[in-house]
Amino acid sequence: MTSRARVNLFRWKPAVPPTFDAIASLPQMVAEAHANPVLRAFGAPAPKHAEDHEKADLVALHLATTFHKLAVVLDVLRFYGERSRCQTSELAPFGLIDEILEGRNPRATAAALYRQALVLHPRLAEAHYALARLLRTDVDRQQTLDGFAAVLRLVPHPEAPSHAFLLANAHWERAIIFEALGSTVEALSEYRAALTKLDNFGVHHVQVARFFRRLGLVEEAAEHFRRCMTYSHRYFAEFVLPPLEPAQPSAVPSIEVVHTNRRGEKVVFWQGAYFAVPRERWPAGPKEFENAAIGMPEEPAKGLLGLLRRVVDRSPPAIRRATSVAALEDLP
């Protein structure tokens, strides 16, 4: 990237413009960010999305999270740089990001864009949540509490992924702040509210277990320590966003015949296993293979007994499952 290209990468100031200006400036902002491969890798939306003014709030939200993620990465690099006694100038990723930003504060840029999203859509719960998370360490705690409270008064975007658990996480964040402030009653109330909406907060769940233990709620503490023993993933809700495009239906895995055995059965490979499909049941699809995998039919009898069973039983032969083609070649 040339020096001139880097200079032209960002030409906007982190301020909240009027609604019309916010919409008008978004296409240029998005095009400049998307042209940079690093920002594109961090989720900068494509220019085509900025052309739809009806989605301007979501475009601003997605662009804001691009800089929010950069801020988090820089925090991590600084943390490990301090622990390893390295100068930030010695860390190659830090230098690359710093060069792209040209001294601009990614948190300030992200905050300005989140506020743009809220100018365009004041009831966008995801923008309220992300802004509160971004500013949690930068502003007084009451303002952050108010930000999460705003989320709880709203309804998440109808197209937001369900695993964001936005309301549960808003309660959880308020609980953490109240606990840090020593407001035990409020913290307990918020933790309980969070747990009614989500029963496990991943690696962070130990915090509520310790909180209950400190309050002498031994049985509840034990239950939540038990939950910590089972792996559970927690997503960062500020980065789980409503999509800019409708979700595409997942394609049905292709079913390809890889062999025809001596019985004349079609042998297919599907989701890590081989299935022999009798002529009478062909063609078969994923549902039939799932039933065969769950049912795991008993090994057919061989020899004379097997012959008698096949004569008496007029139902079509079952689909057989095995871990290799050779296993499906055996004749009873």
N, C-alpha and C positions, 0 to 999 in steps of 0.2 A: 504494500500500500504506500502510495506516495505521500509526502508531507502535505501537499495541497489537498489530497483526498481526505486525509485525517482531519485537516482543519475544517473542511466542509461537511464532515460527518454529522455534527450537531450544530444547528444554527438557532435553536429555540432556547428561551430562558425558562427556568423552573418556576413559573408563575401561573396563576389561575386566570386564563383569559375569559372573556365573555363567551357565552354558548356558541354564537355564530363563529367567532374566531377560532374556538376550539375545534369545531367541525372542519373549518376551512384549512386549518394548519395540519390536521392529522395526516392527510395523504403524504405531504412532504416529509413529516417527521418519520412516518412509517417507512417510506421509501429509503430514506437515508440510513435508518437503523438496519433495515433488511439487507441493504447492500453490503453491510459489514459481516463477514462470515462468523466472527465470534458472537456478535449480537444475534445473528440468525440462529446460531446453535443454542443460544440461551432463550430462544422462543420468540424473537421479534416477529410480529405478524407479517404476512405477505401484503404487498401493495394493493392487490385486488380487493382485500377485505376493507381497506380504508376508503374505497370508492362507494361503499354502501353507508350512507349517512344514518340509516336506521340502526346500524350496528356500531356507531361511533363510540358509544359508551364501552362496549366490549373490546373494541380495538384499543382504546386508551387503557383499559384494564390489562390486556395482554401485554402491551408495550411497557406498562408500569412494572409488571412482574419480571420482565427482562432485566431491568435495572435493579430490581429488588434481589434477584438471584445473584447478580454481579456483586451487590453489596455483601451478601452472605458469603460468597466465595472469598472476597477480600478480607472479611472478618476472620475466616478460617486461616487464610494465608498469614495474616498478621499474628494470629494466636500461635501457630506453629513456628513462625519466624522468631517470635519472642522466646518460645521455649527452647528452640535450638540455637538461640543467640546469633541468628543470621540477620543481616540487614535486609530490609524489604527489597532493596535494589539487587540483591543476590538471587532473588527468587524469580525465575523466568516468567511464570504465569502472572505474577504480580506486575512485572514490568510491562507485559503485553496488554493487560487490562488497563493499567494506568495510562499507557500510550493511547489507547482507544478513547479513554474518557478525557484525556488532555487536562487533567487536574480537576475536572468537574466531580462533584459529590454524587455518587449513584443513588444514595438514599434521598437526597434532595430532589433529584430528577424523578425518581420513582414516586415520591410523595406528591410532587406537582402533577404527575400523570394520574395518580389515583384521584386527586382532587378534581382533575379535568373530568374523569369518569363520573364523579359525583355531581359535577355541574350539569352534565348531560343527562344523568339519571340519579336523582337524589336518593332513590330507594333501592339502589343496587347494593344488596347486602354484602356481596363478595368484596366490593371496593371498600366498604366500611371496615370489614374484618381485616383485609390486607393492610389498610392504612394503619389500623390500630396495632397490628403485629409489627409493622415496619417501625413505628414511632415508639414502641413500648420502652425502649431504653433511652429515647431522646427527649421525652417530654415528661411532665409530672404525671404521676400514676392516676390521678383522678381523671385527667383527660383521656388516658388510655382506657380506663374503666368505662367512661362515657361512650367511647368508640365501640367497645364490645357490647354495651347495653343497647346501642343503636341497632346492632345486628339482631339482637333478640327481639326487637320490636318489628322486624321485617320478615319477609318470606324469601328464602333463597331463590335464585333465578330458576325458572322452570326447567331449563336445559342443563343445570349444573349436575355434575356426576354425583351419584348418591354417596360415594365413599368419601366425599369431602366432610360430611357430618358437621356442617358449618355451625349449627346451633349448639351442638354438644361441645364443640371446640371453643365457642365463645364463652360458654359457662365455665369450661375448664380454665381458660386464660384468666377470667375474673377471679376464680378460686385461687389461682397461684398468686395473683397480686394481693388479694385480701390476706392470704396466709403470710406473705412477706411483710405486710403492714401490721401483722399481729391481730387482725380482725377475725378472730376464730369463728364467731357465730356466722358472719357473712361467708367466710371461706367454706365452712361446713355446708351451708345452704347451697352454695354454687357447686361444690363437688357432688353433692347428692343430685342436683339437677342435671349435671353433666352425665352422671352414671345412669340416669333414667333414659338417656338418649343414646348412650354408647357404653357397653359394658367393659371395654378394655381400651386403654390408651397406649398400647405398645410399650416401648422401653420407658416411657414416662410414667407408667401406671404405678410404679413403686412409690411415687411421691404421695399418692393418696393413701396407700397402705401405711406409710410412715406417719402421715398426718393422723389417721385414725388411731394408730398405736400411741401417739403422743397424747391423744385425748382420752386414752384408757378404753377405747372401744375395741377391746381385744378380739372379739369374735369377728367383727367386720374387718379388722386389720388382717387377721389370719386368712380370711376369704380372699382378700385382695392380694396378699402375698402369694396365695396359691395361684391366682390368675397370672401373676408375673412369671410363674414357672412354665407357662405355655407360650410359645412364640405368637406374637400378634403384631401386625404391622400398623403403624400410625402414619397417615399421610399428613403433610403440611397443607392445611386447608387453603392457605393463601396462594398455593401454586396449583390447586385443583380447580380449574376454571370452566365456566360454560364455554362450549366450543364455538368457534367462529363459523364452522360449517356443520351441517347436520351429520350425525354419525352414520357412517356407511355400514349397511348390514354385513356381518361377517360372512365370508364365502364358505359354503359347505366344502369340507375337505374332499378332494377328488378321490374317487374310488377306482383303482386300476387293477385289472386282473394281471397277476404276476405269474400264474401257473395254472394248468389244468391237470388234476391228478388222475390216477388210474380209474377212479370211479366216475370220472367225467365232471367232477365238482370244480367250480371256479374258485381258485384260491386268490384272495385279495389281501393286501396289507393295509391296515387301518389303525391309526393311533397306537402304534407300537406292538401290534399283534397280527397274526395271520388267521384268516377265517376261510373255511371251506364251505362254499355255498352249493347245496344240491341243485340239480337242474330245475326241480319243481319249485324252488324258492328264488330262482334268479329271474329278474334282477333284485338285489337286496340293497338296503341303504343303511345309514348310520343308526337308525332306530333298531333295526334288526340286529346289528352288530352289538349295540349296547345291551340288548336283551340277552344275547348269547354270552356276553362277557359276565353279566350279573348272574344269569342262571347257572352257568358252568355245568352243562348236562353231564350226567354220569357216563363213564366209559362204556361204550356199547359192547354188548356181549359178543364173543367171537365163536366161530365154528358152527356146529349144528344148532345150538341154543340161539345164536344170533340170527341164523337163517329162519328159524321158527318164529322168532319175534317179528322179523320183517314181514313174514307172510301174514301173520295175524294182525299186526298194526299197520293200517292203511294210511295213517297220517303221513304227510311229507316228512322226509328225514330232517333232523335238526341241523342247524348251522353249527359247525364245530370250530372251536378256537384252539390255537396252539401258539407257541413261541417260535416255531420254525416250520418251514414248508415240509421238511422231511417227516415231521410228526403227523402231518395231515395226509401223508402218502400211505400210511399203514392201512391195510384192509382188515376188517374183523374176521 
